[in-house]
């Protein structure tokens, strides 16, 4: 770890510049941590999460966003959730081990890749 010896000699302008650099670096590190956690899950995977003051929700991960993932719950609600708040749904414990009932939805507004 690097030691910053003395910031007392910095001018206000230099301190503001240092602050901007620190904030940008912390934001970048947070985004990298979030991105890493995001990649632990796959699109189409069943997940669960517990919003503050609400019961646990179960849904399907449908999209990666910049800092969150989009989950569509079983009741059709769309939630943007930080990946650190998600858990995999234990399909065997919930009686959903049979994946033959999985539904794949084709989005009609997207052109096929060639």
N, C-alpha and C positions, 0 to 999 in steps of 0.2 A: 504494500500500500504506500502510495506517495504521500508525503507530508507537506502541507502548505504551511510554510513558516510564518509569514507575517502578511496579513491583509490590511493591517493598520496604515500602511504607507500608500495604499491604493487610493486614487481619487474617486469621487462619486461616479464619474463616467466609467472608470475602469471596473468599479464594483457592479454597476448596472450591466456592463458587458459580460462580466464573469457570471452574474446571476442568470442572464439569458442563456449562456452556454451550459450552465448546470441544469437549468430547467429543460433545455432541449435534450441533453444527454439522458436525464432521468426519464423523459417521455419516450425516447428511443428504447431504453432498456426495458421499460414497461411493455411497449409494443412487441418487442422481441420475445419477452416472457409469455405474453398473451398469444402470440403467433405459435410458439412452441406448444402451448397447452391446446390450442385449436387443432393442431395436427394429430393430437392423440385421438381425435374423433373423426369419423368418416361421414360424408353426406349420405343420408338415408338411414343412419344408425338411430336406434331408439335410445333416448336419454331421459333422465329425470332431473328435476331441480325444484328447489323450494323457495318461491318468492317470499319476501318479508310479509308477515301477517297473513299468509295464505297457505292452504294445504299443498303438499307436494304435487307437482304436475308432471305428467308423462307426455312425451311427444317425439317427433322425428326431426332430426337435424336436417335442414334443407339448404343452408347457405352459409358460407364463410363471409363475414364482413371485416372491416379493418380491425376492430377491437373485440367484436362479439361474433356470435353465431346466431342464425335465425332458427328458431324451433317452432314448429307448428304442433300444438297440443292435440290431444285426442278429441277435444271439443271444437277444434278449428281456430283457436286463438293463435296469433303470431306473436312471438316473444323474441326480443334480442337479448341474449344472455351472455355474460362473460364466461368463457370456457372453463375458468376455474371453479365455477358454481355448478357445473354439470357432473353427473355421474352416469355411467353406463347402466342401462336397464338390464338387470339380471333376468334374461328371458326364461331361464329354467325355473327360477323361483316364482315367477308370475304366470307360469303356464303358457308362455308364448314361444316355446322352443320350436314349434312348427313354423318354418318360414315360408311355407307354400302359400300362405294367405297374404304375403307382402304385396302391396300395390305399387306399381311404378307409374308415375304420371308423366306423360309427354307434354311439354310446353309447346303450344302451337305458334307462339310469337317468335320463336327462334329458328333461324335458318339452319339446316343441317350442315355439319362440317364436311368439307370435301378434301 
